[in-house]
Amino acid sequence: MTIQLIVTHPGGAHKDDFLACSLLAHLHGAAIERREPTEQDLANPAICVVDVGGAHDPALNNFDHHQFSREAPPLCALSLVLQSMGLYEDALAFCAWLRPAEWLDTLGPNETARLMGIPRTALGELNSPLDTTLLNRFASHSEIHSENPVYQVMCMVGEDIVNYLQTLRERLDYLKAHSQYWTIEAEDELIQALFLEKSDVISDNPSFGIYAFIASEKKEKEIQALVYPDRRGEGYGLTRYNDSPRLNFSRIESLDEVRFAHKRGFVAKVSTTEPARLKELLEMAIVPAKN
């Protein structure tokens, strides 16, 4: 069925309704009206009603959560739209921003800060002019059509979320089949590294999905280093995973095959492509344990 219109609430805009409408605008190209829905709107599956209306019925494209009980899971309008697209589970697993967005919209700032383990004031400090401007501009319109720059930005946001989640699933499958785990030892110190061999399949963005893959494999506490093709050259990048203090790549900066090593030691770019030599470079970068 062709979606003719997207309806969401008037007044102040929030991240969940903005992003939910962005996904729908990208998918359907329908205009957005910011007003209270009618009974006819709620009964018409050609009209998406988002974050208002007191109904959650994907068959009728109604995506409101405000009628849920206090004991219900903290799902917001964005969650419901992602569920209807079959993307929610991947988004929850691989978009770190989604769960805090759900908490903020359903539980409020105090509880969100508590669940995130941060001061309440940090929520405001993490906002940027991008957040403020986009939400304010979205809220200032009662109707938003495709020629409106706000609508065009929303479509870009929706497109990027969908593309990220769809291509990420493909990349995770690729990494499952092609990545290797290395164990490197130096002076009785052991580290684990994830190695990804150069391939035309990943040449545009070799590092894409690696962190999500490690999380999906539940190896966050095991891996200290990443070795993947350098998108700017023929060699490889050597990187600390989660900024592990057990490696310092400035220790190898004087070697001829090291094109660049950051002075703070968290990354190096090398020209060598031989796995045996890459393992030696990792070994030399291991920080000896303090006695």
N, C-alpha and C positions, 0 to 999 in steps of 0.2 A: 504494500500500500504506500502511495505517495504521501509524505508528510507535508501538509500545507502551511502549518503555523506552529510556532513554539510560544507557549504562554508561561511566564513566571511572575512572581509577585512584584508589586511596585515598592517604592521606598528604598531603604538602604540595601545595597548588594553585598553578598558575602562570597567567599571563595568557592563554596560548594555549588551555589546556583550559577555562578559565573562559569565554572569549569563544566558543569553538567550541560549548560546551554552551548558552550563551546564545542563539546563533543557532538551534540545534536545538530548544530549549525554546520559543522564539517560534514557530517553524514548526509544531511538532507537539504542543505542550502535554503531552508525556510526562514522567513522573517521571524523576528522575536517581538512579542508584545509584553510589556511589563504592566500587568493589571490583574485584578481578581478574575478568576475563571468563572464562567457560567456553567449551569448544569449541562447545557448543550456542548460546551467545550469538553467537559469530563466524559460525556457519552460518545464523543466523536474520535475514533482512533486515528484520524488524520490530523488531529491536533495534539501535540505533546504538551502536557501540563506538568510543570517542573517546580518542586519545592513549595507548592501551594495547592489548595483544593481538598486536602484531607483524604486523599485516596492513593493507594499504591496498587496499580493494576497494569502490568506490562502489556497485556493484550489490548488495552485501550490507551496505551502510552501515557499513563498517569504515574508520576514519580514524586509523590510527597511522602515525607516520613514523620511529620509532626503529630500524626494520630497514633504513632506507636507508643506502647507503654513505657514507663520509666525503666522497667526491667529488660526491655528489648536490647539487642546488640546496638552499638552506636553507629547505625547506618544513616547517612545523610542522602540528599538527593543525588549527589554525584555517585555514591555507592550504588544506588538503585539503577541509574543509567548504565554504569559499568556492568552491573549484573545482567541487564537486558542485552548488552552487547557481547556477553560471554568473556569479558576481560577482567572481571573483578578479582578473581583469585590471583592472577598474575600481577595485577596492579597492586594488590595488597602485599604480595611477596616482594615485589621489585621496585615499587615507588615509595620511597621512605617518607614522602610528604603526605601520603594518603591517610594513614591512621591518625596523625595529629589533626588533619583537616576534619576528619569525622568527629574526633573528640571535641574539637573547638566548636563545631556547629551543634553538637548534641549535648555536650556536658558543660560547656562554658570554659572560660579562660583559667579559672582557678584549678579546676579538676584536671584540665589539660596540662597545665604546668606541673602539677603533682605527678601525673602519669609519665611525663617526659623527664622528670627529675631535674627540672630547671626552675629558677626563680620566676615568679609571676611576671615580673618586669621584663624578663628576657623575651617574652612573646612580642611585646611592642618593639623592642630593640632589634628584633630579627625582621621586622617589616621593612620594606624598601619603597622608594618612590614608584617603582613598577607596580607593586601591589596597590598602593593608594590610588594612583592615577587610573589604572585600568578599572578598578571597582567603582571609583567615583564617576568616571565617564560612562560606564555601563549603567549606573544608577540614574544618571541625569537624563536618560532617554526613555520615553514611553513606548516608542517603536524604533526598532533597529533593523535596517534592511541591508542588503548585500553591498550597496554602494557606500555604506558608512564605514569609515576607517576602523572603528571599534569592532564592527562585525567582521571585518577582514582579519584583524588581529585574532579575534576569537576563533575563526576558522583555522588559522595557523596553529594556535594552541591545541585545538582539538585534533588536527591532523598529526601534530608531533606526538601527542600522547598515544594515539592509535598506532602510528608507525613504530614508535618505540616498543610498545608491547608486542606487536605482531612480529617485528624483526628480532626482538630479544628472544622470543621463543625459538625462532629458527637458529639464532646464534647459540643458545644454550644447548640445543641438540648437536650443533657442530662441535662445540667445545667438549661435550661429553665424549664424542667419538675421536677427537684429535689432540686434546691436551695431554701432557705428561706431567707426572709428579717426580721431581728430583729430590734426592737427599744429598746434601753437601756437608762434608765434615772438615773441620779445621781446628787443630789444637784441642781436640776432645769436645769441640762445640759442634752441634748439629743444627742445620736449618733445613726447612722444606721449601722448595720452590715450585711454582707452576710454570711450565714451559709450553709455548705455543709456536709451532713451526710456521715458517712463512708460507703463504698460499695466496693465489689470486682471489680465492673466495672471500678473504678477510682483508685484502690489501687496502681498501678505502678507509677502514677504521679498525686496525688490528686489536686494540685494547677494549673495544666495545663488548660489554657483557661479562667481562672477566670477574668483576666483583660480584655480580649477581650469580654467576656460575659457582663461585666458591661458597657463597651463602647457600645456594640450593643443594650443594654437596655437603653442607655442614662442616666445612673445613676451615672456618674463620680462625680457629685457635691453633691450627696446625701449620698454616702457610706463613712464611716470613718474606718471601720474595716472588716477584713476577718477572718473567723473561718472555718478551713478545716482539714481533717484527717492528722495526722503526718505520713509521709511515713516511718519514722524510728522507730515508736513505736505504742503503742495501743491508745494513746490519740490524742490530737488535737494541731494544731498550731494556735496561735493568732497573727495576723499581722496588722499593720497599713496600710490602703489603701492609696496609694500615699503619704506615710509618713505623715499622718495627725497628726498635733501637739496636737490634742485633746485627744490623748491616750499616756500613758507612761507605758509600761509593766514592767519596773523596779519597779513600785509601788507594784507589787505582787510577787516579786522574793523570799520573805521570806516564802511564803506559802508552805506547805508540798507537794501539788500536782503539784507545778511548778518545772519541771525538769530543765528548763533553761529559763532565761530572760536576754536579751542583756542589757548591762549597758546603752546603749543609748536609750533603751526603745521601739524599733520599732518592736520587735518580742519576743514571749514567746512560750515555749513548755510545755504542761501540760498533766498530766496522766488521768485527769477526762474525762469521755465521756458523762456525763449527761448534756443535754441542759440547764437545770435550773442552774446548777453550772457554766457552761460556761458563761451564762449571768451574773451571779454574779461576775465572774472574770473580765469580760469586764467592769462592773459597777465600780469595784474597781480601774481599770486602767484609768478611765476618769480623765483628768486633770481639776481641778476646774478653773472656769473663774477668771481672775484677776479683782479685784474691782478698 
